[in-house]
Amino acid sequence: MEEVVAQNVVPAEVKGWNWGAFVFNIWWGIGNKTYLPLLCLVPLFNIVWIFVCGFKGNEWAWKSNDYPDVASFKRVQATWNRAGLVSFIVSVAAIILYLIFFAAILASLPDYF
């Protein structure tokens, strides 16, 4: 009985933001055997739920998997975190470049109005 209780207790080192759960929420959830991120498929609700996934992702992954210790958990999640953060930065940069390009096109149009 104590083994089940110990698995449900989330260590303080595990808690925190998870970029993998935030950016790759559905795939991250399937890969970590936690299916609450599938709620990101619900339109409009997903706008809020991606942030919940980022905040609660580590706790969900800890509870749903059988990690031997915190270090092995952190190794697995570090890969997800790196991939999520890089993807987020690339996406933001692409959006900014798109907006700059679009603004330049609009600025070069002649004034017909």
Backbone atoms as SQL, in Angstrom:
CREATE TABLE atoms (id INTEGER PRIMARY KEY, chain TEXT, resi INTEGER, resn TEXT, atom TEXT, x REAL, y REAL, z REAL);
INSERT INTO atoms VALUES
  (1, 'A', 1, 'MET', 'N', 0.816, -1.193, 0.000),
  (2, 'A', 1, 'MET', 'CA', 0.000, 0.000, 0.000),
  (3, 'A', 1, 'MET', 'C', 0.858, 1.254, 0.000),
  (4, 'A', 2, 'GLU', 'N', 2.002, 1.251, 0.669),
  (5, 'A', 2, 'GLU', 'CA', 2.865, 2.427, 0.734),
  (6, 'A', 2, 'GLU', 'C', 3.496, 2.736, -0.616),
  (7, 'A', 3, 'GLU', 'N', 3.697, 1.708, -1.447),
  (8, 'A', 3, 'GLU', 'CA', 4.288, 1.916, -2.756),
  (9, 'A', 3, 'GLU', 'C', 3.393, 2.785, -3.627),
  (10, 'A', 4, 'VAL', 'N', 2.089, 2.576, -3.565),
  (11, 'A', 4, 'VAL', 'CA', 1.135, 3.363, -4.336),
  (12, 'A', 4, 'VAL', 'C', 1.111, 4.799, -3.833),
  (13, 'A', 5, 'VAL', 'N', 1.148, 4.991, -2.544),
  (14, 'A', 5, 'VAL', 'CA', 1.141, 6.338, -1.975),
  (15, 'A', 5, 'VAL', 'C', 2.408, 7.080, -2.377),
  (16, 'A', 6, 'ALA', 'N', 3.552, 6.401, -2.363),
  (17, 'A', 6, 'ALA', 'CA', 4.816, 7.040, -2.703),
  (18, 'A', 6, 'ALA', 'C', 4.832, 7.496, -4.164),
  (19, 'A', 7, 'GLN', 'N', 4.205, 6.727, -5.048),
  (20, 'A', 7, 'GLN', 'CA', 4.170, 7.108, -6.459),
  (21, 'A', 7, 'GLN', 'C', 3.278, 8.330, -6.663),
  (22, 'A', 8, 'ASN', 'N', 2.230, 8.481, -5.866),
  (23, 'A', 8, 'ASN', 'CA', 1.328, 9.612, -6.007),
  (24, 'A', 8, 'ASN', 'C', 1.874, 10.881, -5.373),
  (25, 'A', 9, 'VAL', 'N', 2.901, 10.766, -4.540),
  (26, 'A', 9, 'VAL', 'CA', 3.516, 11.940, -3.938),
  (27, 'A', 9, 'VAL', 'C', 4.508, 12.517, -4.942),
  (28, 'A', 10, 'VAL', 'N', 4.333, 13.788, -5.262),
  (29, 'A', 10, 'VAL', 'CA', 5.194, 14.432, -6.248),
  (30, 'A', 10, 'VAL', 'C', 6.304, 15.180, -5.513),
  (31, 'A', 11, 'PRO', 'N', 7.574, 14.811, -5.744),
  (32, 'A', 11, 'PRO', 'CA', 8.679, 15.516, -5.089),
  (33, 'A', 11, 'PRO', 'C', 8.744, 16.980, -5.537),
  (34, 'A', 12, 'ALA', 'N', 9.246, 17.824, -4.681),
  (35, 'A', 12, 'ALA', 'CA', 9.345, 19.250, -4.987),
  (36, 'A', 12, 'ALA', 'C', 10.250, 19.509, -6.187),
  (37, 'A', 13, 'GLU', 'N', 11.283, 18.671, -6.387),
  (38, 'A', 13, 'GLU', 'CA', 12.208, 18.866, -7.504),
  (39, 'A', 13, 'GLU', 'C', 11.544, 18.636, -8.856),
  (40, 'A', 14, 'VAL', 'N', 10.448, 17.898, -8.859),
  (41, 'A', 14, 'VAL', 'CA', 9.764, 17.561, -10.102),
  (42, 'A', 14, 'VAL', 'C', 8.865, 18.707, -10.566),
  (43, 'A', 15, 'LYS', 'N', 8.313, 19.446, -9.628),
  (44, 'A', 15, 'LYS', 'CA', 7.360, 20.497, -9.973),
  (45, 'A', 15, 'LYS', 'C', 8.046, 21.624, -10.732),
  (46, 'A', 16, 'GLY', 'N', 7.298, 22.236, -11.644),
  (47, 'A', 16, 'GLY', 'CA', 7.827, 23.357, -12.407),
  (48, 'A', 16, 'GLY', 'C', 7.303, 23.354, -13.831),
  (49, 'A', 17, 'TRP', 'N', 7.693, 24.373, -14.568),
  (50, 'A', 17, 'TRP', 'CA', 7.245, 24.553, -15.945),
  (51, 'A', 17, 'TRP', 'C', 7.877, 23.518, -16.858),
  (52, 'A', 18, 'ASN', 'N', 7.095, 23.010, -17.811),
  (53, 'A', 18, 'ASN', 'CA', 7.580, 22.029, -18.767),
  (54, 'A', 18, 'ASN', 'C', 7.281, 22.528, -20.177),
  (55, 'A', 19, 'TRP', 'N', 8.336, 22.944, -20.896),
  (56, 'A', 19, 'TRP', 'CA', 8.159, 23.459, -22.252),
  (57, 'A', 19, 'TRP', 'C', 7.659, 22.384, -23.204),
  (58, 'A', 20, 'GLY', 'N', 8.051, 21.150, -22.984),
  (59, 'A', 20, 'GLY', 'CA', 7.582, 20.062, -23.836),
  (60, 'A', 20, 'GLY', 'C', 6.083, 19.865, -23.726),
  (61, 'A', 21, 'ALA', 'N', 5.573, 19.931, -22.512),
  (62, 'A', 21, 'ALA', 'CA', 4.131, 19.781, -22.302),
  (63, 'A', 21, 'ALA', 'C', 3.373, 20.991, -22.836),
  (64, 'A', 22, 'PHE', 'N', 3.991, 22.153, -22.814),
  (65, 'A', 22, 'PHE', 'CA', 3.351, 23.370, -23.308),
  (66, 'A', 22, 'PHE', 'C', 3.273, 23.379, -24.826),
  (67, 'A', 23, 'VAL', 'N', 4.386, 23.069, -25.494),
  (68, 'A', 23, 'VAL', 'CA', 4.443, 23.179, -26.951),
  (69, 'A', 23, 'VAL', 'C', 3.925, 21.924, -27.642),
  (70, 'A', 24, 'PHE', 'N', 4.363, 20.775, -27.196),
  (71, 'A', 24, 'PHE', 'CA', 3.986, 19.504, -27.830),
  (72, 'A', 24, 'PHE', 'C', 2.936, 18.772, -27.004),
  (73, 'A', 25, 'ASN', 'N', 1.983, 19.495, -26.464),
  (74, 'A', 25, 'ASN', 'CA', 1.063, 18.974, -25.455),
  (75, 'A', 25, 'ASN', 'C', 0.458, 17.610, -25.786),
  (76, 'A', 26, 'ILE', 'N', -0.104, 17.419, -26.951),
  (77, 'A', 26, 'ILE', 'CA', -0.762, 16.144, -27.271),
  (78, 'A', 26, 'ILE', 'C', 0.272, 15.028, -27.386),
  (79, 'A', 27, 'TRP', 'N', 1.354, 15.280, -28.130),
  (80, 'A', 27, 'TRP', 'CA', 2.385, 14.254, -28.322),
  (81, 'A', 27, 'TRP', 'C', 3.126, 13.971, -27.019),
  (82, 'A', 28, 'TRP', 'N', 3.357, 15.031, -26.251),
  (83, 'A', 28, 'TRP', 'CA', 4.004, 14.859, -24.951),
  (84, 'A', 28, 'TRP', 'C', 3.137, 13.990, -24.038),
  (85, 'A', 29, 'GLY', 'N', 1.835, 14.239, -24.036),
  (86, 'A', 29, 'GLY', 'CA', 0.924, 13.467, -23.196),
  (87, 'A', 29, 'GLY', 'C', 0.903, 11.994, -23.561),
  (88, 'A', 30, 'ILE', 'N', 0.858, 11.708, -24.855),
  (89, 'A', 30, 'ILE', 'CA', 0.872, 10.313, -25.294),
  (90, 'A', 30, 'ILE', 'C', 2.204, 9.658, -24.931),
  (91, 'A', 31, 'GLY', 'N', 3.297, 10.367, -25.147),
  (92, 'A', 31, 'GLY', 'CA', 4.626, 9.822, -24.841),
  (93, 'A', 31, 'GLY', 'C', 4.864, 9.586, -23.368),
  (94, 'A', 32, 'ASN', 'N', 4.189, 10.349, -22.523),
  (95, 'A', 32, 'ASN', 'CA', 4.366, 10.220, -21.080),
  (96, 'A', 32, 'ASN', 'C', 3.209, 9.493, -20.393),
  (97, 'A', 33, 'LYS', 'N', 2.353, 8.886, -21.187),
  (98, 'A', 33, 'LYS', 'CA', 1.225, 8.094, -20.684),
  (99, 'A', 33, 'LYS', 'C', 0.302, 8.892, -19.758),
  (100, 'A', 34, 'THR', 'N', 0.128, 10.163, -20.068),
  (101, 'A', 34, 'THR', 'CA', -0.824, 10.994, -19.354),
  (102, 'A', 34, 'THR', 'C', -1.720, 11.631, -20.413),
  (103, 'A', 35, 'TYR', 'N', -2.996, 11.451, -20.270),
  (104, 'A', 35, 'TYR', 'CA', -3.894, 11.772, -21.367),
  (105, 'A', 35, 'TYR', 'C', -4.723, 13.036, -21.152),
  (106, 'A', 36, 'LEU', 'N', -4.499, 13.761, -20.077),
  (107, 'A', 36, 'LEU', 'CA', -5.173, 15.040, -19.888),
  (108, 'A', 36, 'LEU', 'C', -4.794, 16.063, -20.962),
  (109, 'A', 37, 'PRO', 'N', -3.569, 16.048, -21.506),
  (110, 'A', 37, 'PRO', 'CA', -3.252, 16.985, -22.589),
  (111, 'A', 37, 'PRO', 'C', -4.086, 16.779, -23.853),
  (112, 'A', 38, 'LEU', 'N', -4.762, 15.651, -23.977),
  (113, 'A', 38, 'LEU', 'CA', -5.640, 15.450, -25.132),
  (114, 'A', 38, 'LEU', 'C', -6.811, 16.436, -25.122),
  (115, 'A', 39, 'LEU', 'N', -7.059, 17.059, -23.975),
  (116, 'A', 39, 'LEU', 'CA', -8.097, 18.088, -23.925),
  (117, 'A', 39, 'LEU', 'C', -7.713, 19.320, -24.750),
  (118, 'A', 40, 'CYS', 'N', -6.472, 19.389, -25.192),
  (119, 'A', 40, 'CYS', 'CA', -6.048, 20.475, -26.083),
  (120, 'A', 40, 'CYS', 'C', -6.712, 20.366, -27.452),
  (121, 'A', 41, 'LEU', 'N', -7.360, 19.259, -27.726),
  (122, 'A', 41, 'LEU', 'CA', -8.092, 19.100, -28.979),
  (123, 'A', 41, 'LEU', 'C', -9.439, 19.819, -28.949),
  (124, 'A', 42, 'VAL', 'N', -9.884, 20.276, -27.792),
  (125, 'A', 42, 'VAL', 'CA', -11.164, 20.976, -27.665),
  (126, 'A', 42, 'VAL', 'C', -10.957, 22.442, -28.062),
  (127, 'A', 43, 'PRO', 'N', -11.643, 22.904, -29.104),
  (128, 'A', 43, 'PRO', 'CA', -11.463, 24.290, -29.549),
  (129, 'A', 43, 'PRO', 'C', -11.801, 25.299, -28.446),
  (130, 'A', 44, 'LEU', 'N', -11.086, 26.389, -28.426),
  (131, 'A', 44, 'LEU', 'CA', -11.180, 27.492, -27.475),
  (132, 'A', 44, 'LEU', 'C', -10.721, 27.111, -26.070),
  (133, 'A', 45, 'PHE', 'N', -11.093, 25.947, -25.601),
  (134, 'A', 45, 'PHE', 'CA', -10.625, 25.470, -24.298),
  (135, 'A', 45, 'PHE', 'C', -9.115, 25.262, -24.326),
  (136, 'A', 46, 'ASN', 'N', -8.599, 24.901, -25.511),
  (137, 'A', 46, 'ASN', 'CA', -7.171, 24.613, -25.628),
  (138, 'A', 46, 'ASN', 'C', -6.295, 25.835, -25.379),
  (139, 'A', 47, 'ILE', 'N', -6.826, 27.030, -25.570),
  (140, 'A', 47, 'ILE', 'CA', -6.039, 28.243, -25.339),
  (141, 'A', 47, 'ILE', 'C', -5.600, 28.318, -23.877),
  (142, 'A', 48, 'VAL', 'N', -6.483, 27.942, -22.976),
  (143, 'A', 48, 'VAL', 'CA', -6.161, 27.931, -21.551),
  (144, 'A', 48, 'VAL', 'C', -5.430, 26.644, -21.180),
  (145, 'A', 49, 'TRP', 'N', -5.855, 25.537, -21.764),
  (146, 'A', 49, 'TRP', 'CA', -5.350, 24.228, -21.355),
  (147, 'A', 49, 'TRP', 'C', -3.870, 24.034, -21.675),
  (148, 'A', 50, 'ILE', 'N', -3.338, 24.670, -22.719),
  (149, 'A', 50, 'ILE', 'CA', -1.907, 24.517, -23.005),
  (150, 'A', 50, 'ILE', 'C', -1.069, 25.077, -21.860),
  (151, 'A', 51, 'PHE', 'N', -1.553, 26.144, -21.216),
  (152, 'A', 51, 'PHE', 'CA', -0.828, 26.695, -20.075),
  (153, 'A', 51, 'PHE', 'C', -0.929, 25.772, -18.862),
  (154, 'A', 52, 'VAL', 'N', -2.086, 25.137, -18.692),
  (155, 'A', 52, 'VAL', 'CA', -2.237, 24.158, -17.612),
  (156, 'A', 52, 'VAL', 'C', -1.271, 22.995, -17.846),
  (157, 'A', 53, 'CYS', 'N', -1.155, 22.565, -19.094),
  (158, 'A', 53, 'CYS', 'CA', -0.210, 21.481, -19.419),
  (159, 'A', 53, 'CYS', 'C', 1.215, 21.887, -19.085),
  (160, 'A', 54, 'GLY', 'N', 1.580, 23.119, -19.395),
  (161, 'A', 54, 'GLY', 'CA', 2.923, 23.590, -19.071),
  (162, 'A', 54, 'GLY', 'C', 3.192, 23.614, -17.585),
  (163, 'A', 55, 'PHE', 'N', 2.199, 24.043, -16.795),
  (164, 'A', 55, 'PHE', 'CA', 2.377, 24.134, -15.347),
  (165, 'A', 55, 'PHE', 'C', 2.296, 22.778, -14.647),
  (166, 'A', 56, 'LYS', 'N', 1.367, 21.935, -15.065),
  (167, 'A', 56, 'LYS', 'CA', 1.122, 20.671, -14.364),
  (168, 'A', 56, 'LYS', 'C', 1.752, 19.457, -15.034),
  (169, 'A', 57, 'GLY', 'N', 2.386, 19.637, -16.182),
  (170, 'A', 57, 'GLY', 'CA', 2.904, 18.521, -16.961),
  (171, 'A', 57, 'GLY', 'C', 3.862, 17.619, -16.209),
  (172, 'A', 58, 'ASN', 'N', 4.817, 18.207, -15.499),
  (173, 'A', 58, 'ASN', 'CA', 5.779, 17.389, -14.760),
  (174, 'A', 58, 'ASN', 'C', 5.095, 16.529, -13.708),
  (175, 'A', 59, 'GLU', 'N', 4.124, 17.095, -13.027),
  (176, 'A', 59, 'GLU', 'CA', 3.414, 16.324, -11.995),
  (177, 'A', 59, 'GLU', 'C', 2.636, 15.168, -12.616),
  (178, 'A', 60, 'TRP', 'N', 1.959, 15.424, -13.727),
  (179, 'A', 60, 'TRP', 'CA', 1.214, 14.358, -14.402),
  (180, 'A', 60, 'TRP', 'C', 2.152, 13.256, -14.877),
  (181, 'A', 61, 'ALA', 'N', 3.289, 13.644, -15.450),
  (182, 'A', 61, 'ALA', 'CA', 4.244, 12.645, -15.951),
  (183, 'A', 61, 'ALA', 'C', 4.824, 11.818, -14.807),
  (184, 'A', 62, 'TRP', 'N', 5.113, 12.451, -13.682),
  (185, 'A', 62, 'TRP', 'CA', 5.656, 11.723, -12.529),
  (186, 'A', 62, 'TRP', 'C', 4.650, 10.697, -12.028),
  (187, 'A', 63, 'LYS', 'N', 3.383, 11.084, -11.937),
  (188, 'A', 63, 'LYS', 'CA', 2.358, 10.183, -11.409),
  (189, 'A', 63, 'LYS', 'C', 2.019, 9.050, -12.370),
  (190, 'A', 64, 'SER', 'N', 2.135, 9.279, -13.670),
  (191, 'A', 64, 'SER', 'CA', 1.688, 8.264, -14.616),
  (192, 'A', 64, 'SER', 'C', 2.798, 7.294, -15.035),
  (193, 'A', 65, 'ASN', 'N', 4.042, 7.608, -14.751),
  (194, 'A', 65, 'ASN', 'CA', 5.149, 6.726, -15.126),
  (195, 'A', 65, 'ASN', 'C', 5.804, 6.157, -13.878),
  (196, 'A', 66, 'ASP', 'N', 6.636, 5.164, -14.080),
  (197, 'A', 66, 'ASP', 'CA', 7.295, 4.494, -12.967),
  (198, 'A', 66, 'ASP', 'C', 8.786, 4.805, -13.006),
  (199, 'A', 67, 'TYR', 'N', 9.141, 6.026, -12.660),
  (200, 'A', 67, 'TYR', 'CA', 10.550, 6.426, -12.657),
  (201, 'A', 67, 'TYR', 'C', 11.225, 5.941, -11.380),
  (202, 'A', 68, 'PRO', 'N', 12.442, 5.426, -11.497),
  (203, 'A', 68, 'PRO', 'CA', 13.131, 4.939, -10.291),
  (204, 'A', 68, 'PRO', 'C', 13.567, 6.060, -9.355),
  (205, 'A', 69, 'ASP', 'N', 13.888, 7.219, -9.930),
  (206, 'A', 69, 'ASP', 'CA', 14.317, 8.342, -9.095),
  (207, 'A', 69, 'ASP', 'C', 14.090, 9.657, -9.840),
  (208, 'A', 70, 'VAL', 'N', 14.307, 10.760, -9.156),
  (209, 'A', 70, 'VAL', 'CA', 14.078, 12.091, -9.719),
  (210, 'A', 70, 'VAL', 'C', 15.085, 12.385, -10.827),
  (211, 'A', 71, 'ALA', 'N', 16.303, 11.910, -10.691),
  (212, 'A', 71, 'ALA', 'CA', 17.336, 12.176, -11.701),
  (213, 'A', 71, 'ALA', 'C', 16.959, 11.581, -13.059),
  (214, 'A', 72, 'SER', 'N', 16.457, 10.372, -13.072),
  (215, 'A', 72, 'SER', 'CA', 16.060, 9.764, -14.350),
  (216, 'A', 72, 'SER', 'C', 14.845, 10.484, -14.930),
  (217, 'A', 73, 'PHE', 'N', 13.943, 10.918, -14.076),
  (218, 'A', 73, 'PHE', 'CA', 12.795, 11.702, -14.537),
  (219, 'A', 73, 'PHE', 'C', 13.265, 12.994, -15.195),
  (220, 'A', 74, 'LYS', 'N', 14.195, 13.682, -14.539),
  (221, 'A', 74, 'LYS', 'CA', 14.688, 14.953, -15.069),
  (222, 'A', 74, 'LYS', 'C', 15.436, 14.766, -16.386),
  (223, 'A', 75, 'ARG', 'N', 16.136, 13.651, -16.545),
  (224, 'A', 75, 'ARG', 'CA', 16.831, 13.376, -17.811),
  (225, 'A', 75, 'ARG', 'C', 15.835, 13.240, -18.956),
  (226, 'A', 76, 'VAL', 'N', 14.767, 12.505, -18.712),
  (227, 'A', 76, 'VAL', 'CA', 13.750, 12.311, -19.752),
  (228, 'A', 76, 'VAL', 'C', 13.068, 13.636, -20.086),
  (229, 'A', 77, 'GLN', 'N', 12.681, 14.379, -19.066),
  (230, 'A', 77, 'GLN', 'CA', 11.955, 15.626, -19.301),
  (231, 'A', 77, 'GLN', 'C', 12.861, 16.730, -19.847),
  (232, 'A', 78, 'ALA', 'N', 14.162, 16.648, -19.599),
  (233, 'A', 78, 'ALA', 'CA', 15.084, 17.647, -20.145),
  (234, 'A', 78, 'ALA', 'C', 15.071, 17.619, -21.668),
  (235, 'A', 79, 'THR', 'N', 14.948, 16.437, -22.247),
  (236, 'A', 79, 'THR', 'CA', 14.863, 16.325, -23.702),
  (237, 'A', 79, 'THR', 'C', 13.597, 16.999, -24.214),
  (238, 'A', 80, 'TRP', 'N', 12.480, 16.729, -23.566),
  (239, 'A', 80, 'TRP', 'CA', 11.219, 17.381, -23.945),
  (240, 'A', 80, 'TRP', 'C', 11.314, 18.901, -23.759),
  (241, 'A', 81, 'ASN', 'N', 11.929, 19.332, -22.666),
  (242, 'A', 81, 'ASN', 'CA', 12.057, 20.765, -22.403),
  (243, 'A', 81, 'ASN', 'C', 12.889, 21.465, -23.471),
  (244, 'A', 82, 'ARG', 'N', 14.017, 20.877, -23.833),
  (245, 'A', 82, 'ARG', 'CA', 14.859, 21.487, -24.874),
  (246, 'A', 82, 'ARG', 'C', 14.115, 21.582, -26.193),
  (247, 'A', 83, 'ALA', 'N', 13.485, 20.495, -26.598),
  (248, 'A', 83, 'ALA', 'CA', 12.760, 20.485, -27.870),
  (249, 'A', 83, 'ALA', 'C', 11.615, 21.499, -27.850),
  (250, 'A', 84, 'GLY', 'N', 10.896, 21.564, -26.744),
  (251, 'A', 84, 'GLY', 'CA', 9.779, 22.503, -26.643),
  (252, 'A', 84, 'GLY', 'C', 10.239, 23.947, -26.661),
  (253, 'A', 85, 'LEU', 'N', 11.315, 24.243, -25.945),
  (254, 'A', 85, 'LEU', 'CA', 11.814, 25.618, -25.895),
  (255, 'A', 85, 'LEU', 'C', 12.351, 26.052, -27.255),
  (256, 'A', 86, 'VAL', 'N', 13.113, 25.198, -27.913),
  (257, 'A', 86, 'VAL', 'CA', 13.637, 25.530, -29.247),
  (258, 'A', 86, 'VAL', 'C', 12.482, 25.742, -30.222),
  (259, 'A', 87, 'SER', 'N', 11.500, 24.880, -30.187),
  (260, 'A', 87, 'SER', 'CA', 10.353, 25.012, -31.070),
  (261, 'A', 87, 'SER', 'C', 9.586, 26.304, -30.798),
  (262, 'A', 88, 'PHE', 'N', 9.433, 26.653, -29.536),
  (263, 'A', 88, 'PHE', 'CA', 8.738, 27.889, -29.175),
  (264, 'A', 88, 'PHE', 'C', 9.502, 29.106, -29.696),
  (265, 'A', 89, 'ILE', 'N', 10.813, 29.132, -29.504),
  (266, 'A', 89, 'ILE', 'CA', 11.629, 30.262, -29.959),
  (267, 'A', 89, 'ILE', 'C', 11.584, 30.382, -31.485),
  (268, 'A', 90, 'VAL', 'N', 11.708, 29.267, -32.187),
  (269, 'A', 90, 'VAL', 'CA', 11.650, 29.288, -33.649),
  (270, 'A', 90, 'VAL', 'C', 10.281, 29.776, -34.124),
  (271, 'A', 91, 'SER', 'N', 9.215, 29.345, -33.474),
  (272, 'A', 91, 'SER', 'CA', 7.866, 29.777, -33.855),
  (273, 'A', 91, 'SER', 'C', 7.674, 31.271, -33.641),
  (274, 'A', 92, 'VAL', 'N', 8.112, 31.775, -32.510),
  (275, 'A', 92, 'VAL', 'CA', 7.987, 33.214, -32.231),
  (276, 'A', 92, 'VAL', 'C', 8.813, 34.016, -33.232),
  (277, 'A', 93, 'ALA', 'N', 10.026, 33.565, -33.531),
  (278, 'A', 93, 'ALA', 'CA', 10.873, 34.260, -34.501),
  (279, 'A', 93, 'ALA', 'C', 10.235, 34.256, -35.891),
  (280, 'A', 94, 'ALA', 'N', 9.633, 33.139, -36.279),
  (281, 'A', 94, 'ALA', 'CA', 8.973, 33.056, -37.588),
  (282, 'A', 94, 'ALA', 'C', 7.784, 34.010, -37.656),
  (283, 'A', 95, 'ILE', 'N', 7.028, 34.102, -36.589),
  (284, 'A', 95, 'ILE', 'CA', 5.883, 35.024, -36.567),
  (285, 'A', 95, 'ILE', 'C', 6.360, 36.473, -36.660),
  (286, 'A', 96, 'ILE', 'N', 7.414, 36.809, -35.928),
  (287, 'A', 96, 'ILE', 'CA', 7.950, 38.176, -35.981),
  (288, 'A', 96, 'ILE', 'C', 8.467, 38.493, -37.384),
  (289, 'A', 97, 'LEU', 'N', 9.201, 37.572, -37.994),
  (290, 'A', 97, 'LEU', 'CA', 9.695, 37.798, -39.356),
  (291, 'A', 97, 'LEU', 'C', 8.545, 37.936, -40.351),
  (292, 'A', 98, 'TYR', 'N', 7.507, 37.152, -40.184),
  (293, 'A', 98, 'TYR', 'CA', 6.332, 37.251, -41.045),
  (294, 'A', 98, 'TYR', 'C', 5.681, 38.620, -40.906),
  (295, 'A', 99, 'LEU', 'N', 5.526, 39.087, -39.679),
  (296, 'A', 99, 'LEU', 'CA', 4.914, 40.401, -39.463),
  (297, 'A', 99, 'LEU', 'C', 5.768, 41.524, -40.043),
  (298, 'A', 100, 'ILE', 'N', 7.075, 41.418, -39.903),
  (299, 'A', 100, 'ILE', 'CA', 7.975, 42.425, -40.497),
  (300, 'A', 100, 'ILE', 'C', 7.859, 42.405, -42.021),
  (301, 'A', 101, 'PHE', 'N', 7.847, 41.227, -42.599),
  (302, 'A', 101, 'PHE', 'CA', 7.703, 41.104, -44.046),
  (303, 'A', 101, 'PHE', 'C', 6.375, 41.678, -44.514),
  (304, 'A', 102, 'PHE', 'N', 5.298, 41.354, -43.827),
  (305, 'A', 102, 'PHE', 'CA', 3.965, 41.845, -44.176),
  (306, 'A', 102, 'PHE', 'C', 3.898, 43.364, -44.046),
  (307, 'A', 103, 'ALA', 'N', 4.495, 43.921, -42.999),
  (308, 'A', 103, 'ALA', 'CA', 4.522, 45.375, -42.811),
  (309, 'A', 103, 'ALA', 'C', 5.328, 46.045, -43.919),
  (310, 'A', 104, 'ALA', 'N', 6.431, 45.428, -44.353),
  (311, 'A', 104, 'ALA', 'CA', 7.235, 45.987, -45.435),
  (312, 'A', 104, 'ALA', 'C', 6.467, 45.985, -46.752),
  (313, 'A', 105, 'ILE', 'N', 5.726, 44.934, -47.007),
  (314, 'A', 105, 'ILE', 'CA', 4.907, 44.868, -48.222),
  (315, 'A', 105, 'ILE', 'C', 3.840, 45.960, -48.189),
  (316, 'A', 106, 'LEU', 'N', 3.160, 46.106, -47.063),
  (317, 'A', 106, 'LEU', 'CA', 2.132, 47.144, -46.945),
  (318, 'A', 106, 'LEU', 'C', 2.727, 48.544, -47.069),
  (319, 'A', 107, 'ALA', 'N', 3.897, 48.749, -46.528),
  (320, 'A', 107, 'ALA', 'CA', 4.534, 50.062, -46.592),
  (321, 'A', 107, 'ALA', 'C', 4.964, 50.398, -48.016),
  (322, 'A', 108, 'SER', 'N', 5.243, 49.402, -48.835),
  (323, 'A', 108, 'SER', 'CA', 5.697, 49.656, -50.204),
  (324, 'A', 108, 'SER', 'C', 4.550, 49.839, -51.186),
  (325, 'A', 109, 'LEU', 'N', 3.327, 49.571, -50.775),
  (326, 'A', 109, 'LEU', 'CA', 2.178, 49.767, -51.663),
  (327, 'A', 109, 'LEU', 'C', 1.926, 51.257, -51.873),
  (328, 'A', 110, 'PRO', 'N', 1.543, 51.636, -53.085),
  (329, 'A', 110, 'PRO', 'CA', 1.235, 53.053, -53.297),
  (330, 'A', 110, 'PRO', 'C', -0.078, 53.439, -52.602),
  (331, 'A', 111, 'ASP', 'N', -0.227, 54.698, -52.337),
  (332, 'A', 111, 'ASP', 'CA', -1.433, 55.206, -51.661),
  (333, 'A', 111, 'ASP', 'C', -2.541, 55.434, -52.708),
  (334, 'A', 112, 'TYR', 'N', -3.508, 54.548, -52.715),
  (335, 'A', 112, 'TYR', 'CA', -4.648, 54.696, -53.613),
  (336, 'A', 112, 'TYR', 'C', -5.870, 55.213, -52.874),
  (337, 'A', 113, 'PHE', 'N', -5.822, 55.252, -51.598),
  (338, 'A', 113, 'PHE', 'CA', -7.015, 55.627, -50.837),
  (339, 'A', 113, 'PHE', 'C', -6.890, 57.003, -50.340);
